[in-house]
Amino acid sequence: MSKQQHILFISHDASLSGAPILLQNLLLLLQENKAARITVVIRRGGPLAAQFHDHFPVMVLKPAGYRQGGAFKKLRHIMHNRWQLLRLFMVMPSVDVIFSNTIINGPLLKTLSLFKKPVVTYVHELENVIRSYPAETAVTLQYSRKLAYPSLRVKEALATVCKAPAERLLPLSYYFPVNLAMLADAAARETFAGAFRQRFNVTDNDLLVGGMGVACDRKGTDIFVETCGLVARANPRIKFCWIGNFDSTATEAALKAQVAALGIQNQMIFCGPMPHHYYNLAAFDVFFLSSREDPYPLAVLEAGFMQVPSICFAGAGGIPEFVEADAGWIVPRLSAESAAQTILTLLPNKALLQQKGAAALQKSLEWHANGARILQQFQALIST
């Protein structure tokens, strides 16, 4: 870039979920390369807010738990929100570009439109989410000059559902910073994986199938459990583990009832959320993305860095573009039976798992750890 532009980045929240984590990765890359002057706005606070504060000027418009609690606490939240908005308005005259990290930030983009700054929106959503927020999406489309997409599947949704013209759509790959020393330390990775498997009584002779994310309908956690049930009937040496919280107590009760009804308490592990660690997915032999709809999930890339190949559903999102034929298996859409049949072939075929795991690692490095590639895409977005 000819000059360092001041860019306002808007995150919808600061949860430990894909979009905010990926935004932070991108911002750290930009900061490292002095590619922009960065200011961050977080619409609603969360656990990741402190990490944003460690590196960038940050305004959190609504703290976690906004307007919950007693009258005094609610009033304090309202006053905090007004003060943060005032701070944002004071910053806006110096901003060159607004970069919004979701298609549902429309109301805030409308508020900021009086400053007449160009807007780039990074879209992480597919049809169901887009249709669930029609008003927010419409306003975002109205005020966004460019729309960035992480996968061709998201580009397709923007073209078909949002009727966005092709000239407004540009790619921006997800960036995942790689710790090459940790990646190369096979002994440390195996020690971490061994401790994890020992904790849940998974032996070296067992096959461990992993899943990760907030357990919910969109993530297809019920399909994950259903697949475990089908596999367990044929081979109890194959075990399944889900990392992450439940989205509600009702979901937790329903999934645990499903496990009990299938009689797979010894095969299905819900380990809850885990503190972030580079080797979190290293214990898995294969990662099973059971999502009904997922634009381009970070978990598959994290698995790839651990040389863990993935199984995913055709037509359920953008990750088949990554998996293809070499980095895992693509099975018919939402078919637990097909997923189970594929998994059952893997226990005696560790060589194939290693082969596809090596391909997943190589693609993760080339596609999502190449900072120069992502910087080039980003500069094209904010300079056109």
NUROVEX-63386 format. One record per residue (C-alpha): residue in one letter; x negated, y, z negated. Coordinates in nm, 3 decimals, decimal comma, padded with zeros to 5 digits, always signed. Each point is the difference from the previous one (the first is absolute). Layout:
BEGIN
PT res       x       y       z
PT   a       X       Y       Z
...
// end
This chain:
BEGIN
PT res       x       y       z
PT   m +00,000 +00,000 +00,000
PT   s -00,120 +00,353 +00,078
PT   k +00,088 +00,122 -00,349
PT   q +00,107 -00,152 -00,326
PT   q +00,376 +00,037 -00,014
PT   h +00,197 +00,032 -00,320
PT   i +00,249 -00,287 +00,001
PT   l +00,286 -00,048 -00,243
PT   f +00,066 -00,372 -00,052
PT   i +00,342 -00,096 -00,134
PT   s +00,049 -00,337 -00,174
PT   h +00,354 -00,103 -00,088
PT   d -00,123 -00,147 -00,331
PT   a -00,308 -00,127 -00,182
PT   s +00,100 -00,363 -00,046
PT   l -00,243 -00,289 +00,034
PT   s +00,150 -00,086 +00,338
PT   g -00,126 -00,009 +00,356
PT   a +00,070 +00,352 +00,131
PT   p -00,152 +00,201 -00,291
PT   i -00,301 -00,234 -00,025
PT   l -00,064 +00,027 +00,373
PT   l +00,036 +00,379 -00,015
PT   q -00,262 +00,016 -00,273
PT   n -00,232 -00,219 +00,210
PT   l +00,043 +00,236 +00,295
PT   l -00,060 +00,311 -00,212
PT   l -00,319 -00,142 -00,149
PT   l -00,124 -00,073 +00,352
PT   l +00,077 +00,357 +00,108
PT   q -00,167 +00,141 -00,310
PT   e -00,311 -00,213 +00,048
PT   n -00,034 +00,125 +00,355
PT   k +00,091 +00,362 -00,084
PT   a +00,273 -00,031 +00,261
PT   a +00,256 +00,219 -00,175
PT   r +00,069 +00,221 -00,298
PT   i +00,255 -00,206 -00,192
PT   t +00,293 +00,093 -00,222
PT   v +00,242 -00,270 -00,117
PT   v +00,366 +00,027 -00,090
PT   i +00,166 -00,297 -00,170
PT   r +00,376 +00,020 -00,003
PT   r +00,039 -00,238 -00,294
PT   g -00,273 -00,106 -00,240
PT   g -00,123 -00,346 -00,080
PT   p -00,308 -00,198 -00,107
PT   l -00,203 +00,095 +00,308
PT   a +00,032 +00,373 -00,071
PT   a -00,300 -00,002 -00,233
PT   q -00,222 -00,144 +00,274
PT   f +00,113 +00,272 +00,242
PT   h -00,082 +00,259 -00,270
PT   d -00,351 -00,143 -00,033
PT   h -00,085 +00,102 +00,355
PT   f +00,235 +00,270 +00,131
PT   p +00,206 +00,304 -00,099
PT   v +00,340 -00,153 -00,075
PT   m +00,351 +00,127 -00,070
PT   v +00,252 -00,252 -00,135
PT   l +00,344 +00,149 +00,062
PT   k +00,193 -00,243 -00,216
PT   p -00,168 -00,203 -00,274
PT   a +00,076 -00,369 -00,043
PT   g +00,333 -00,032 -00,182
PT   y +00,118 +00,338 +00,131
PT   r +00,310 +00,128 -00,187
PT   q +00,016 -00,308 -00,219
PT   g +00,014 +00,023 -00,378
PT   g +00,141 +00,271 -00,224
PT   a +00,106 +00,352 +00,091
PT   f -00,336 +00,155 -00,092
PT   k -00,193 -00,249 +00,209
PT   k +00,232 +00,055 +00,298
PT   l -00,044 +00,376 -00,030
PT   r -00,377 -00,041 -00,017
PT   h +00,009 -00,211 +00,318
PT   i +00,206 +00,264 +00,181
PT   m -00,238 +00,276 -00,107
PT   h -00,297 -00,213 +00,112
PT   n +00,160 -00,051 +00,339
PT   r +00,062 +00,373 +00,049
PT   w -00,356 +00,086 -00,097
PT   q -00,148 -00,260 +00,235
PT   l +00,217 +00,127 +00,285
PT   l -00,123 +00,354 -00,070
PT   r -00,359 -00,124 +00,010
PT   l +00,072 -00,175 +00,330
PT   f +00,147 +00,316 +00,150
PT   m -00,310 +00,192 -00,105
PT   v -00,224 -00,254 +00,178
PT   m +00,201 -00,021 +00,322
PT   p -00,130 +00,315 +00,176
PT   s -00,351 -00,153 +00,015
PT   v +00,122 -00,338 +00,130
PT   d -00,066 -00,080 +00,367
PT   v +00,186 -00,332 +00,031
PT   i +00,248 -00,200 -00,209
PT   f -00,054 -00,377 -00,001
PT   s +00,305 -00,184 -00,139
PT   n -00,052 -00,363 -00,102
PT   t +00,352 -00,135 +00,055
PT   i +00,301 +00,056 +00,222
PT   i +00,221 +00,083 -00,302
PT   n -00,174 +00,325 -00,105
PT   g +00,241 +00,201 +00,216
PT   p +00,154 +00,219 -00,274
PT   l -00,341 +00,126 -00,115
PT   l -00,110 +00,057 +00,360
PT   k +00,314 +00,212 +00,048
PT   t -00,085 +00,204 -00,311
PT   l -00,353 +00,060 +00,131
PT   s +00,116 +00,078 +00,354
PT   l +00,023 +00,371 -00,085
PT   f -00,382 +00,006 +00,011
PT   k +00,010 -00,125 +00,362
PT   k -00,287 -00,248 -00,035
PT   p -00,037 -00,292 +00,243
PT   v +00,103 -00,334 -00,149
PT   v -00,135 -00,349 +00,064
PT   t +00,198 -00,286 -00,154
PT   y -00,157 -00,340 -00,064
PT   v +00,283 -00,253 +00,032
PT   h -00,024 -00,324 -00,198
PT   e +00,365 -00,101 +00,037
PT   l +00,205 -00,224 +00,226
PT   e +00,368 -00,006 +00,100
PT   n +00,164 -00,091 -00,332
PT   v -00,172 +00,276 -00,198
PT   i +00,045 +00,254 +00,280
PT   r +00,373 -00,073 +00,019
PT   s +00,029 +00,010 -00,381
PT   y -00,120 +00,362 -00,006
PT   p +00,165 +00,156 +00,306
PT   a +00,006 +00,359 -00,129
PT   e -00,361 -00,002 -00,121
PT   t -00,118 -00,164 +00,322
PT   a +00,185 +00,247 +00,220
PT   v -00,158 +00,297 -00,178
PT   t -00,346 -00,159 +00,020
PT   l +00,039 -00,052 +00,374
PT   q +00,119 +00,359 +00,042
PT   y -00,307 +00,152 -00,166
PT   s -00,276 -00,246 +00,101
PT   r -00,216 +00,089 +00,297
PT   k -00,168 -00,344 +00,006
PT   l +00,091 -00,340 -00,141
PT   a -00,279 -00,241 -00,092
PT   y +00,059 -00,375 -00,004
PT   p -00,211 -00,282 -00,151
PT   s +00,134 -00,276 +00,227
PT   l +00,167 -00,039 +00,337
PT   r +00,308 -00,131 -00,182
PT   v +00,039 +00,333 -00,183
PT   k -00,053 +00,183 +00,330
PT   e +00,282 -00,209 +00,149
PT   a +00,233 +00,091 -00,289
PT   l -00,076 +00,369 +00,045
PT   a +00,070 -00,021 +00,372
PT   t +00,320 -00,202 -00,025
PT   v +00,164 +00,103 -00,329
PT   c -00,128 +00,357 -00,022
PT   k -00,016 +00,063 +00,376
PT   a -00,339 +00,163 -00,050
PT   p -00,166 +00,087 +00,332
PT   a -00,320 -00,185 +00,084
PT   e -00,215 +00,314 +00,011
PT   r +00,068 +00,063 -00,371
PT   l -00,118 -00,347 -00,107
PT   l -00,366 -00,067 -00,079
PT   p -00,174 -00,292 -00,178
PT   l -00,167 +00,025 -00,339
PT   s -00,138 -00,328 -00,130
PT   y +00,003 -00,077 -00,369
PT   y -00,338 +00,056 -00,161
PT   f -00,138 -00,235 -00,261
PT   p -00,337 +00,099 -00,150
PT   v -00,228 -00,301 -00,028
PT   n -00,245 -00,070 -00,277
PT   l -00,250 -00,192 +00,209
PT   a -00,199 -00,114 -00,304
PT   m +00,307 -00,157 -00,162
PT   l +00,109 -00,142 +00,333
PT   a -00,335 -00,173 +00,041
PT   d -00,013 -00,131 -00,358
PT   a +00,149 -00,346 +00,059
PT   a -00,095 -00,121 -00,349
PT   a +00,187 +00,284 -00,176
PT   r +00,301 -00,050 +00,222
PT   e +00,009 -00,373 -00,071
PT   t -00,039 +00,059 -00,373
PT   f +00,297 +00,238 -00,002
PT   a +00,208 -00,239 +00,213
PT   g -00,091 -00,297 -00,219
PT   a +00,102 +00,181 -00,319
PT   f +00,333 +00,097 +00,156
PT   r +00,075 -00,356 +00,113
PT   q -00,103 -00,142 -00,337
PT   r +00,230 +00,245 -00,178
PT   f +00,299 -00,142 +00,189
PT   n -00,114 -00,365 +00,006
PT   v -00,073 -00,006 +00,372
PT   t -00,282 -00,241 +00,079
PT   d -00,251 +00,013 +00,283
PT   n +00,192 -00,286 +00,160
PT   d +00,324 +00,197 +00,007
PT   l +00,105 +00,241 +00,273
PT   l +00,101 +00,341 -00,137
PT   v +00,241 +00,212 +00,206
PT   g +00,010 +00,367 -00,094
PT   g +00,252 +00,280 +00,027
PT   m -00,017 +00,354 -00,131
PT   g +00,212 +00,312 -00,044
PT   v +00,304 +00,112 -00,192
PT   a +00,219 -00,310 -00,010
PT   c +00,318 +00,103 +00,182
PT   d +00,230 -00,082 +00,288
PT   r -00,202 +00,198 +00,257
PT   k -00,316 -00,189 -00,093
PT   g +00,188 -00,328 +00,043
PT   t -00,107 -00,134 -00,339
PT   d +00,301 -00,233 +00,004
PT   i -00,127 -00,143 +00,330
PT   f -00,341 -00,043 -00,161
PT   v +00,162 -00,202 -00,281
PT   e +00,215 -00,195 +00,247
PT   t -00,310 -00,093 +00,198
PT   c -00,172 -00,113 -00,318
PT   g +00,296 -00,228 -00,070
PT   l -00,021 -00,159 +00,344
PT   v -00,376 -00,050 -00,029
PT   a +00,015 -00,137 -00,355
PT   r +00,230 -00,283 +00,107
PT   a -00,267 -00,124 +00,239
PT   n -00,321 +00,088 -00,184
PT   p -00,017 +00,116 -00,364
PT   r -00,371 +00,082 +00,044
PT   i +00,096 +00,316 +00,187
PT   k +00,080 +00,287 -00,236
PT   f +00,135 +00,351 +00,057
PT   c -00,087 +00,319 -00,189
PT   w +00,165 +00,343 +00,021
PT   i -00,190 +00,308 -00,124
PT   g +00,215 +00,299 -00,093
PT   n +00,291 +00,133 -00,202
PT   f +00,366 -00,074 +00,062
PT   d +00,197 +00,294 +00,137
PT   s +00,272 -00,052 -00,263
PT   t +00,101 -00,227 -00,285
PT   a +00,275 -00,139 +00,224
PT   t -00,256 -00,101 +00,265
PT   e -00,220 -00,161 -00,265
PT   a +00,293 -00,200 -00,137
PT   a +00,111 -00,108 +00,349
PT   l -00,348 -00,113 +00,108
PT   k -00,068 -00,189 -00,322
PT   a +00,340 -00,168 +00,030
PT   q -00,091 -00,099 +00,356
PT   v -00,328 -00,151 -00,124
PT   a +00,186 -00,195 -00,271
PT   a +00,265 -00,126 +00,244
PT   l -00,273 -00,127 +00,234
PT   g -00,192 -00,157 -00,288
PT   i -00,329 +00,161 +00,105
PT   q -00,111 +00,154 -00,329
PT   n -00,337 -00,176 +00,037
PT   q -00,051 +00,116 +00,358
PT   m +00,129 +00,361 -00,005
PT   i -00,201 +00,258 -00,196
PT   f +00,108 +00,357 -00,068
PT   c -00,314 +00,154 -00,144
PT   g +00,131 +00,356 -00,022
PT   p -00,199 +00,308 +00,105
PT   m -00,378 -00,012 -00,016
PT   p -00,246 +00,286 -00,054
PT   h -00,149 +00,086 +00,336
PT   h -00,313 -00,199 +00,074
PT   y -00,184 -00,057 +00,323
PT   y +00,031 -00,378 -00,037
PT   n +00,367 -00,020 -00,102
PT   l +00,099 -00,211 +00,302
PT   a -00,317 -00,209 +00,015
PT   a +00,159 -00,292 -00,187
PT   f +00,253 -00,065 +00,276
PT   d -00,055 -00,248 +00,281
PT   v +00,263 +00,166 +00,217
PT   f +00,215 +00,311 -00,037
PT   f +00,372 -00,030 +00,085
PT   l +00,167 +00,326 +00,100
PT   s +00,366 -00,086 -00,053
PT   s +00,133 +00,352 +00,065
PT   r +00,326 +00,052 +00,183
PT   e -00,132 +00,340 +00,114
PT   d -00,352 +00,134 -00,051
PT   p -00,159 +00,259 +00,227
PT   y -00,364 -00,102 -00,049
PT   p -00,069 -00,123 -00,354
PT   l -00,327 +00,076 -00,172
PT   a -00,001 -00,339 -00,176
PT   v -00,075 -00,189 +00,322
PT   l -00,304 +00,220 +00,060
PT   e -00,118 -00,048 -00,359
PT   a +00,035 -00,375 +00,050
PT   g -00,199 +00,027 +00,321
PT   f -00,290 +00,165 -00,182
PT   m -00,003 -00,306 -00,229
PT   q -00,006 -00,231 +00,306
PT   v +00,355 -00,113 -00,073
PT   p +00,215 -00,048 +00,312
PT   s +00,371 +00,084 -00,001
PT   i +00,334 -00,149 +00,100
PT   c +00,265 +00,248 +00,110
PT   f +00,339 +00,009 +00,172
PT   a +00,042 +00,102 +00,360
PT   g +00,216 +00,310 +00,043
PT   a -00,015 +00,107 -00,365
PT   g -00,248 +00,284 +00,039
PT   g -00,334 +00,102 +00,143
PT   i -00,240 -00,246 -00,160
PT   p +00,025 -00,263 +00,278
PT   e -00,202 +00,254 +00,201
PT   f -00,283 -00,068 -00,245
PT   v +00,052 -00,371 -00,064
PT   e +00,041 -00,101 +00,365
PT   a -00,127 -00,353 +00,072
PT   d -00,339 +00,027 -00,166
PT   a +00,050 +00,146 -00,350
PT   g +00,293 -00,212 -00,118
PT   w +00,336 -00,138 +00,109
PT   i +00,314 +00,170 +00,128
PT   v +00,317 -00,202 -00,066
PT   p +00,361 +00,055 +00,115
PT   r +00,177 +00,291 -00,167
PT   l +00,104 -00,061 -00,363
PT   s -00,029 -00,380 +00,038
PT   a -00,103 -00,150 -00,333
PT   e +00,000 -00,341 +00,169
PT   s -00,256 +00,107 +00,262
PT   a -00,216 +00,167 -00,263
PT   a +00,013 -00,315 -00,214
PT   q -00,093 -00,225 +00,293
PT   t -00,300 +00,221 +00,078
PT   i -00,116 +00,008 -00,363
PT   l +00,026 -00,377 -00,033
PT   t -00,254 -00,044 +00,282
PT   l -00,262 +00,212 -00,177
PT   l -00,093 -00,201 -00,312
PT   p -00,206 -00,254 +00,195
PT   n -00,127 +00,263 +00,245
PT   k -00,233 +00,227 -00,196
PT   a -00,222 +00,044 +00,308
PT   l +00,284 +00,169 +00,188
PT   l +00,070 +00,224 -00,299
PT   q -00,364 +00,105 -00,005
PT   q -00,002 +00,063 +00,375
PT   k +00,307 +00,221 -00,010
PT   g -00,117 +00,166 -00,320
PT   a -00,325 +00,100 +00,172
PT   a +00,200 +00,151 +00,288
PT   a +00,219 +00,191 -00,249
PT   l -00,310 +00,145 -00,165
PT   q -00,147 +00,108 +00,332
PT   k +00,322 +00,169 +00,112
PT   s +00,046 +00,173 -00,335
PT   l -00,351 +00,141 +00,028
PT   e +00,033 +00,109 +00,364
PT   w +00,354 +00,136 -00,015
PT   h +00,031 +00,139 -00,351
PT   a -00,344 +00,066 -00,145
PT   n -00,133 +00,201 +00,294
PT   g +00,003 +00,353 -00,136
PT   a -00,115 +00,157 +00,326
PT   r +00,295 -00,152 +00,185
PT   i +00,254 +00,126 -00,253
PT   l -00,158 +00,349 -00,007
PT   q +00,026 +00,021 +00,378
PT   q +00,369 -00,094 -00,013
PT   f +00,065 +00,249 -00,281
PT   q -00,168 +00,285 +00,185
PT   a +00,210 -00,072 +00,309
PT   l +00,312 +00,031 -00,215
PT   i -00,077 +00,335 -00,157
PT   s -00,160 +00,164 +00,302
PT   t +00,269 -00,067 +00,264
// end
